[in-house]
Amino acid sequence: MAKAPNTTVYPEGLKDSKSDLIKKIETFRVRPRWLFVRVETERGIVGWGEATLEGHSEAVEGAFADFRERFVGWDAANIEDIYQTAYRHRFYRGGEVLMSALSGLDIALWDIKGKTLGVPVWQLLGGKVRERCPVYGWIGGDRPSDVLEQAKVRKEQGFTAVKMNAVESLAWLDSPSALDATIQRIADVKSIGLDVGLDFHGRVHKTLAKQLARALEPHRPLFIEEPLLPGHVEELKKLYGQTTIPVALGERLFTRQDVRPYFEAGCIDIIQPDIAHAGGISETRRIANMAETYDIGFAPHCPLGPVAFAASLQLGFCTPNFLICEMSWKMHYNLTPDGQGPDLFTYITNPEVLEVKDGMIGLLTAPGLGLEINEELIRKNAAENADFSWRNPTWRGPDGGIREW
């Protein structure tokens, strides 16, 4: 008797006669620096995702050439099967490029599923655990200045918390006086009653990070973000033991395997995965659930576009250990020198659903992600900016040596 084969090939995934198949997968690179993903099914349902990887859009677009080859003709409802296939079946896995591409596809598929069933994404993930999501806005820019005036504007806009870069560029070992302005800025902003998160942005090496953390203690920031560069788990653990300020990181970690060493070392209080980098709704949700086991809060990183922001909020509404979400409205990356340029609400026609009130955004109740996308404008902007690619600044010190941005 012949033995049955122990493997079976499913060239177009798991589908049947009732499946609504993926018909088309498109990407749109638009200003200020976003990469939108559009997935359409045979029945005409359109889902939107975001695969923005700041400064590396071309690489992500290359991953989508592979996704189109593989997933057109698959059942759009089988999100997890598509996720596992994309992640595991090219042998090499993880990393910011593949995971950002997978994020955009995954978010779009969840949008399709919600629209197909007529419910918001949070309803598909177990239902709501809150009615509103706290959010914070940005002040100060890459080289923070005029933060008090900007903080006053944010307060008028309805925010109760803001984030700013802690420092400008620093040498590996710099004068301790280079930290003085940081202390003054947080004191100024807190003087008007706002909470403040400080983003070290990986710019501060451990030679100065411990000094800065100690100097900030009396001012009680909401959190310090990326006080050291990712990868320095043991070093971060030592710094964690020297401060009572909540420690946050995660924007440069993309999977549960990436965050696991930090969870097990007990060296962070807040995990900040970016839903456009960390495998979309599917993997970001798993990271948040994993964090709860370690009593770690979930605060999505999101200095990106409206699709990533709405997807982050969908998780916020259904995740018990959600804390607060970053919001890029009127952020320095979005605005041209004259204060214009595409911003968070530019490519949607229902910006009212993202109104900030008392530091929070109310429950998104429309099917899918809850956004109405201006597809015509997206296509126009992408066509007009086909040769545009955003790049982050590159910094060097007076000695010519490279510094962290």
C-alpha positions in Angstrom: 0.0 0.0 0.0 1.5 3.3 -1.1 2.1 5.9 1.7 0.3 9.2 1.4 2.6 12.2 0.8 3.4 14.0 4.0 3.2 17.4 2.3 0.5 19.0 0.1 1.0 22.0 -2.2 -1.6 24.7 -2.0 -0.4 27.1 -4.7 -3.3 29.5 -4.1 -3.8 28.9 -0.4 -6.8 27.5 1.4 -9.9 28.5 -0.5 -13.2 27.1 -1.7 -16.1 28.1 -4.0 -17.4 30.7 -1.5 -14.1 32.5 -1.1 -13.7 36.1 -2.0 -10.3 36.1 -3.7 -7.7 38.8 -3.8 -7.8 40.4 -7.2 -5.3 43.2 -6.9 -2.5 44.5 -4.6 -1.3 48.1 -5.2 1.1 50.4 -3.3 1.2 54.2 -3.4 4.1 56.2 -2.3 2.8 59.7 -1.2 4.0 62.8 0.6 5.0 63.4 3.2 6.6 60.0 3.6 3.9 57.3 3.6 3.4 54.1 1.7 -0.3 53.1 1.4 -1.4 49.7 0.3 -4.7 49.0 -1.5 -6.1 45.4 -1.7 -9.2 44.7 -3.8 -11.2 41.4 -3.9 -13.1 39.8 -6.7 -16.3 41.0 -5.1 -15.1 44.6 -5.2 -14.3 45.1 -1.5 -11.3 47.4 -1.0 -9.1 47.4 2.1 -6.4 49.9 2.9 -3.1 49.2 4.7 0.0 51.2 5.5 3.6 49.8 5.0 5.5 53.0 5.6 9.2 52.4 6.4 10.6 55.9 6.7 13.4 56.3 4.2 13.2 52.8 2.7 9.9 52.8 0.7 11.6 51.4 -2.4 12.8 48.3 -0.5 9.2 47.7 0.8 7.8 48.1 -2.7 10.2 45.4 -3.8 8.7 43.1 -1.2 5.2 43.8 -2.6 6.3 42.6 -6.1 6.8 39.2 -4.4 3.4 39.5 -2.5 1.6 40.2 -5.8 3.2 37.1 -7.3 2.2 35.0 -4.4 -1.2 36.2 -3.0 -3.3 37.3 -5.9 -6.0 34.6 -6.1 -5.9 33.8 -2.4 -8.9 34.0 -0.1 -8.8 37.5 1.5 -10.5 36.1 4.6 -7.6 33.8 5.5 -5.5 36.5 7.1 -3.5 34.2 9.4 -2.7 31.7 6.6 -1.5 34.6 4.4 0.5 36.0 7.3 2.2 32.7 8.1 2.9 32.0 4.4 4.4 35.5 3.9 6.5 35.2 7.0 7.7 31.6 6.9 7.7 30.4 3.3 10.6 32.4 1.9 13.0 30.9 4.5 14.4 34.3 5.5 12.1 36.0 7.9 11.7 39.1 10.0 13.5 42.4 9.6 12.1 45.8 9.0 11.6 45.5 5.2 9.6 42.2 5.1 7.7 43.1 8.3 6.7 46.5 7.0 5.4 45.0 3.8 3.6 42.3 5.7 2.2 45.0 8.0 0.6 46.9 5.1 -0.9 43.7 3.6 -2.2 42.5 6.9 -3.9 45.8 7.8 -5.6 45.9 4.5 -6.9 42.4 4.9 -8.4 43.2 8.3 -10.0 46.3 6.8 -11.6 44.0 4.1 -12.8 41.5 6.7 -14.4 44.2 8.8 -16.1 45.7 5.7 -17.2 42.3 4.6 -18.9 41.6 7.9 -20.0 45.1 8.5 -18.2 45.6 11.8 -15.1 47.6 13.0 -11.9 45.6 13.4 -12.0 45.9 17.2 -15.2 43.9 17.2 -13.4 41.1 15.3 -10.7 41.0 18.0 -13.0 40.3 21.0 -14.9 43.6 21.4 -14.1 46.8 23.1 -12.6 47.2 26.5 -12.8 51.0 26.4 -14.8 53.8 24.8 -11.9 56.2 24.1 -8.2 55.9 23.4 -5.7 58.4 24.9 -3.3 60.0 22.4 -0.4 62.4 22.5 0.9 64.9 20.0 4.4 66.0 19.0 6.2 69.3 19.8 9.7 70.5 19.1 10.9 68.8 16.0 14.2 67.0 15.4 16.1 69.8 17.1 13.7 70.8 19.8 13.0 74.5 20.2 10.0 76.8 21.0 8.5 73.9 22.9 6.5 76.0 25.3 4.6 77.9 22.6 4.0 74.6 20.7 2.8 72.9 23.9 0.2 75.7 24.5 -1.1 75.1 20.9 -1.3 71.4 21.6 -3.3 72.0 24.8 -5.7 74.2 22.9 -6.1 71.4 20.4 -7.3 69.1 23.1 -4.2 67.2 24.0 -3.3 66.4 27.7 0.1 64.8 26.8 2.9 65.5 24.3 6.2 64.0 23.3 9.4 65.7 22.2 12.9 64.7 21.4 15.0 64.9 24.5 18.2 66.1 22.9 19.7 67.2 19.6 22.7 65.4 18.3 25.2 64.3 21.0 28.7 62.9 20.9 29.4 59.5 22.4 30.7 61.4 25.4 29.6 65.0 25.5 29.7 67.8 28.0 27.1 67.3 30.7 26.0 70.8 30.0 24.6 69.6 26.8 21.8 68.1 28.9 20.8 71.3 30.6 18.4 72.5 27.9 16.5 69.2 28.1 15.8 69.8 31.7 14.6 73.3 31.0 12.3 72.2 28.2 10.5 69.6 30.2 10.1 72.1 33.1 8.6 74.6 30.7 6.1 72.2 29.2 5.0 70.8 32.5 4.4 74.3 33.8 1.2 74.5 31.7 -0.2 71.2 33.0 0.8 68.8 30.2 2.4 65.4 30.7 5.5 64.9 28.6 7.2 61.9 27.1 10.8 62.3 26.2 12.2 60.5 23.1 15.9 59.8 23.5 15.7 58.4 19.9 18.8 56.2 20.5 20.8 59.4 20.3 22.1 59.1 23.9 24.8 56.5 24.6 25.1 55.0 28.1 27.9 57.5 29.0 25.2 60.2 29.2 21.9 58.3 29.4 22.3 57.5 33.1 23.1 61.2 33.8 20.1 62.4 31.9 17.7 59.9 33.4 18.8 61.0 36.9 18.5 64.7 36.1 15.0 64.1 34.8 13.8 62.3 37.9 12.5 65.4 39.8 10.5 66.5 36.7 8.6 63.1 36.4 8.3 62.6 32.6 5.5 60.3 31.4 8.2 58.0 30.0 11.6 58.0 28.5 11.7 56.4 25.0 14.7 54.5 23.6 17.1 55.6 26.3 19.6 53.3 24.6 19.8 51.9 21.1 18.0 48.6 20.5 20.1 45.5 21.1 21.6 46.7 24.4 19.5 44.5 26.6 21.9 44.1 29.5 22.9 47.8 29.4 19.3 48.8 29.4 18.7 46.5 32.4 21.3 48.3 34.3 20.0 51.7 33.4 16.4 50.6 34.3 17.7 49.8 37.8 18.9 53.4 38.2 15.7 55.2 37.5 12.0 55.3 38.6 10.9 56.8 35.3 8.9 54.4 33.1 11.1 53.1 30.2 9.6 52.6 26.8 10.9 51.3 23.5 9.9 49.1 20.6 9.7 51.0 17.3 12.7 49.1 16.0 11.5 45.7 17.1 9.3 43.8 14.7 8.2 40.5 16.2 7.5 38.6 19.4 11.0 37.1 19.0 12.5 40.6 18.9 10.7 41.8 22.1 11.2 38.6 24.1 14.7 39.5 25.5 13.4 42.8 26.8 10.4 41.2 28.4 12.4 38.5 30.0 15.1 40.9 31.3 12.5 43.1 33.0 14.0 46.2 31.6 11.0 48.1 30.2 7.6 49.3 31.3 6.1 50.1 28.0 6.3 48.4 24.6 5.9 50.6 21.6 5.6 48.4 18.4 4.8 50.3 15.2 1.9 48.7 13.5 3.3 49.6 10.1 6.6 47.8 10.9 5.6 45.0 13.3 3.5 42.7 11.2 0.3 44.8 11.1 -2.7 44.2 13.3 -1.9 40.4 13.6 1.6 40.5 15.1 1.2 43.8 17.0 -1.8 42.3 18.7 0.3 39.3 19.7 3.1 41.5 21.0 0.6 43.5 23.1 -0.9 40.3 24.6 2.5 38.9 25.3 3.4 42.2 27.1 0.5 41.9 29.4 2.0 38.7 30.8 4.9 40.7 32.1 2.8 43.7 33.3 4.1 45.8 30.5 1.9 48.5 28.9 1.2 48.8 25.2 1.6 52.2 23.6 1.8 52.1 19.8 4.5 54.0 18.1 2.8 55.9 15.1 4.4 59.1 13.7 2.9 57.9 10.4 -0.2 58.2 8.2 -4.0 57.9 8.9 -4.2 54.2 8.0 -1.5 53.1 10.5 -3.1 55.4 13.1 -6.6 54.0 12.7 -5.2 50.5 12.8 -3.4 51.3 16.1 -6.6 52.7 17.6 -8.5 49.6 16.6 -6.1 47.7 18.8 -6.3 50.3 21.5 -10.1 49.8 21.8 -9.8 46.0 22.4 -6.5 45.6 24.3 -6.6 45.7 28.1 -3.0 46.9 28.6 -3.2 49.7 26.0 -1.9 53.0 27.5 -1.7 55.7 24.9 -1.0 56.2 21.1 1.2 58.5 19.2 -0.6 60.8 16.8 1.2 62.6 13.9 -1.3 65.4 13.3 0.7 68.6 12.5 3.9 66.8 13.3 7.2 68.3 12.0 7.8 65.5 9.5 4.5 66.2 7.8 4.8 70.0 7.3 6.8 72.0 4.8 8.7 75.1 6.1 5.6 77.2 5.4 3.5 75.0 7.6 1.7 73.4 4.7 1.9 70.0 3.0 -0.1 66.7 3.3 -0.9 65.9 6.9 -2.7 63.2 8.9 -6.2 64.2 7.6 -5.3 65.0 4.0 -6.1 61.6 2.5 -9.3 60.9 4.4 -12.8 62.4 4.0 -14.0 61.8 7.5 -11.4 63.5 9.7 -14.1 64.2 12.4 -13.7 60.6 13.6 -10.2 61.4 14.7 -11.0 64.5 16.7 -9.1 64.9 19.9 -11.2 65.7 23.0 -9.8 65.7 26.5 -6.7 64.0 25.3 -8.6 61.1 23.7 -10.2 59.9 20.5 -13.6 58.3 20.6 -14.6 54.8 19.5 -14.3 54.2 15.8 -17.6 52.5 14.8 -17.6 52.2 11.0 -16.8 48.9 9.4 -13.1 47.9 9.0 -10.6 50.5 10.0 -13.3 53.2 10.2 -11.8 55.6 7.6 -13.1 56.9 4.4 -10.1 57.1 2.0 -9.8 59.7 -0.7 -8.4 57.3 -3.3 -8.5 59.9 -6.1 -6.2 62.2 -4.2 -3.8 59.3 -3.2 -3.5 58.2 -6.8 -2.9 61.9 -7.9 -0.2 62.5 -5.2 1.6 59.2 -5.9 1.7 60.0 -9.7 3.0 63.5 -9.2 5.6 62.3 -6.7 6.8 59.1 -8.4 10.4 60.2 -8.1 10.1 61.4 -4.5 11.7 59.5 -1.7 11.8 60.8 1.9 15.2 60.4 3.6 16.0 61.1 7.2 18.7 63.7 8.1 22.3 62.5 8.6 24.2 64.1 11.3 27.9 64.4 12.0 29.7 66.2 14.9 32.3 69.0 14.7 35.0 66.3 14.4 33.3 64.7 11.3 32.2 61.6 13.2 28.7 60.2 12.6 26.1 60.8 15.2 22.7 59.1 15.8 19.7 60.9 14.3 
